[in-house]
Amino acid sequence: MREDNYMEKGDVIKLTEQFWQPIGILRGVLPVEQHHIFLFLLSAYYDGIIEKGMFEREVNYEELFYFLEDDNRYCELLEIYKPVINGIPEWPLLDIIEEFSKIGNDIPELVFNKVFDNLLFKLASNQGKYSGEFLLPNEVSSLVMELVDIPNRAKVFNPFAGLASFATHLNNAQSYYGQEIVEATWALGKLRLLRLEKSSNINVDYRVEDSINNWPESNDFDLVISNPPFNYKVNSLKAYQFGKKKMTAEAYVINKGLESINSHGQVACVISPGLLFSDGEERNLRQYLVEEGLIETIVSLPGGILQHTAIPICILILARKRNSRNVIKFIDATSFIIKEDKAKMRLDNEKLLAYIKEGNNTEFIKEVNIETIRDNDFNLSVNRYFIKPVEGKKLSQFASFDPGYTFDDSHLAKFVQIKDLKDDVFDSELNIDTLEEKMAQEDKTIFVDTPSILMATVGNFIKPTYFSYKEEEPIALGSGIIAIGINKKEINPLFLINEFSADYIQNQLNSYRVGSIASYIKNEDLQNLVFKLPSINEQNAKIEGIFALSQKVKALELEKDNLIYRRKIEETDSSTSLSHVLGKPLLSIGSSLEIIQDVMWKLDPNWKDIVINESRQFRMADAFESIIKNIDYIQELVDDNTALVNVSAFPLTELQFLEFLIEFVSNEQISLPRDVTLELEIHDDIKQITDDKIIVRGNKQKLRIVLLNLIDNIKRHAFVEDSKIHDINIEVLPFIANEDEAKDFNYEINSKQAYIEIKVSNTGKSFPIDLNLEDYIRKNFSVGSTKNKGLGGYEINEILKVHNYGKRALNILRLDEDQEFSSTVSFIIPII
């Protein structure tokens, strides 16, 4: 059986699970990012350096280090792992060796080495953010190596080597030089090569080095191959060497790689897709590569393939020798994905490679000539070259993209923002009266004073909206909005707006749109949209039919609104009585606090600085501030008529979500017990793509109720062991999945909409085995040892559904014991 199919072998799978169990011993002993010490100990145990007989009820650390230093395979690695081992108390170390001895080391080396690599991938999966960025899935690294053509005795250079994934595919005659700047990553990669019998090969040179500042002075490599850090900026001096003011690590590897290969050499990179479509220096680089005929192949892969990012990725293959055919092969690999479970997917590289070998210009493979790429302004985004042809007229042939005009002074003006645009065929006209007034910038703000269709170029919806200018004041266009003019004698504007929602137009938009979270579409791509245009009479007839249907829809909506209105009257009555009930106790608590503070001033003028909790530096003033904030919050809820009673109907406004979360976590950290930590983790994808600015339609009070309910449930039901430090982690990350994939997470989404996902995870006791989502969100449901009843899960679900247009947005997950956290509650919120 081939090596890359060894996961199917029963003995390997069984041994992997057996050796994996003892890693749970390290939970709570070492930070999760140091759990790779487990693999070091396991490797040394298998090689006979560590034995159970060496320890009898205690660990002689000096003797252990002596044996490791005496073995030339481990002495260099010990420099990295020694401090970690010193941080492990005796009992966990003894327990781990005891568990190893139960399995034994009488295992064929080939089998054990495959087990070891399996364990490495499981560890990366569990650690996620700590090691995933350094470990390429075997299927991806294997695909890259299959796409390149190198000689049997090739010289390979691997900058930003991570865990040396590419080296694992080389034969013993091929030489490998890899650089990895992070010592802990290098040590684990070195251990991996040791187990795969690569490190003993004299042709393998894997070093702790900075690839940017220590790039080898050579132009004789057969292959430069890399998975550089996405969007990492190299220093300006290095960029200046190439005549650039700034440069990403990805562009640096491409430029330096081409300098470092011989006349028949290749450069292969796994990169983020931004390099394929971004303007500025990236566009200039693409033009150079295309015109010089240096690009051979571009492969696009969907988000979720890599552990550490949800961003889609691509593979770029370049060659020093000019492509004489003047074509670039584009491969859309998004259809060659296997979903292994709800949260994991992998590439079916064998099926993809078989498909590639069948030939070119198929459903998933296109050879595109350079002339076509020039016509596309050197945009190399793969999707655009797989657009199905449509018979019709380009938008630019019957619409004018009105650039508008500016004023030479600053003055107040009505601005149309993306939030003001419509996404409703039945109600598609701009409401001028609701536009916000603000100061227009001199010679910068664009104004429009002609009938136009306004469209959003940013986000997953273009939201075409008709501006029927009627000699009123002009409107100012906000960021990300363009205006197009049409000839009403030829085109009915309402017909065109309706046509934008047609599947054949949406397919074109999706192919042209770039970016994963903060997606956008360029003006020139909008102009290239092809429309099927009937005669003006046929257009008018279709619109008349749509409006007849809209009248029926409006009648149904009116009936629904009347029902909601009657319900709100009942809820307001309930809320008013609730306000009377809670109002007096709140006033009493406030008065009592004032009395206590007056007494404290008399007893000690410095009473506010008294430290209550040394480890948190929690002062008396902090305690009073926390109490007062919570009283004010309760009073705010009481004052907001239906806020406490109705969890299914409440107003949503624009909310800067990350600011809200940061403030919430900051406030809650103060009030939590000393044995509970609360951390907010904003995923790197969010930081890089959205610039830490995420706007949602939200209700701060209700979202705060959701988070408080989740934290309260965790404290009550998961943190049952008083002697332990407990962790709560709130993670914000992009949710990139289609409608069918979202169902696996119990989410309902609109594929045109962008979403973020919030995961609230905790250590301690996991969800009961018999708990499912339907039970969790049911009123008065009880489960587990506490058998508590309440509305917590029901409230959470109802509030989140409102934030997701009435659709499912909540999921719960019981995690394996060997993972960092025991339980996760996740939910999604649409991004504006």
Secondary structure, DSSP 8 states (H G I E B T S, - for coil): --GGGGGG-HHHHHHHHHHHGGGGGGBTTB-GGGTTHHHHHHHHHHTTSS-GGG-SSS--HHHHHHHHHTSTTTHHHHHHHHHHHHTS-HHHHHHHHHHHHHH-S-S-HHHHHHHHHHHHHHHHHHHGGGTGGG---HHHHHHHHHHS---TT-EEEESS-TTTTGGGG--TTSEEEEEES-HHHHHHHHHHHHHTT-TTSTTEEEEE--TTTS----S-EEEEEE---TT-B--HHHHHTTT-S--BHHHHHHHHHHHHEEEEEEEEEEE-THHHH--THHHHHHHHHHHTT-EEEEEEE-TTSSSS--S-EEEEEEESS--TT-EEEEEE-TTSEEEEETTEEEE-HHHHHHHHHH-SSSSSEEEEEHHHHHHTTT---GGGGG-----SEEHHHHEEEE--B--SS-EEEEEE-GGGS---TTS-B--GGG-EEEEE-TTTS-EE-S-EEEEE-BSS----EEE---SS--EEE-TTEEEEEE-TTT--HHHHHHHTTSHHHHHHHHHH-B-SSS-B--HHHHHT-EE----HHHHHHHHHHHHHHHHHHHHHHHHHHHHHHHHHHHHHHHHHHHHHHHHHHHHHHHHHHHHHHHHHHHH-TTGGG-EEETTTTEEHHHHHHHHHHHHHHHHHHHHSTTTTT-SS----EEEEHHHHHHHHHHHHHHHS-TTEEEEEEE-HHHHHHHTT--EEEE-HHHHHHHHHHHHHHHHHHT---TTS-EEEEEEEEEE---HHHHHTTT----TTS-EEEEEEEE-SS---TT--HHHHTSTT---TTT----SHHHHHHHHHHHHTTTS--EEEEE--TTSS-SEEEEEEEE--
